[in-house]
């Protein structure tokens, strides 16, 4: 084993980096890394609701008058109800 310090070279492409790490153990380079501050958005949950024709038409009309999509309007309405309890 050599006493020469290993270092991570600069890569031109992601493919170059992948090829390098296919042939090198990434744990040999831990000392050359820095902690990355990352955040991920909270997951969104989708729901399905059934509206009768009258409710659907009212929702669409209100959305048009508000100049927003019906989904956005419905989300705002639900949020208002959930946060005022």
VENKA-V747075 format. One line per field, one symbol per residue. psi: psi as a letter, one per 30 degrees, with the letter a starting at -180 (. if undefined). burial: + if it has 16 or more other ideal C-beta (glycine too) atoms within 10 Angstrom, else -. A space follows every 50 residues. Layout:
# VENKA-V747075
psi=???
burial=???
This chain:
# VENKA-V747075
psi=klfkkklklkkeleeeeeeeffgkjfffgefgllkkjklkkkkkkklklk kleeeeeeeeeeeeefhlleeeeeeeeeeeeffg.
burial=-------------------------------------------------- --------+---+------+--++-----------
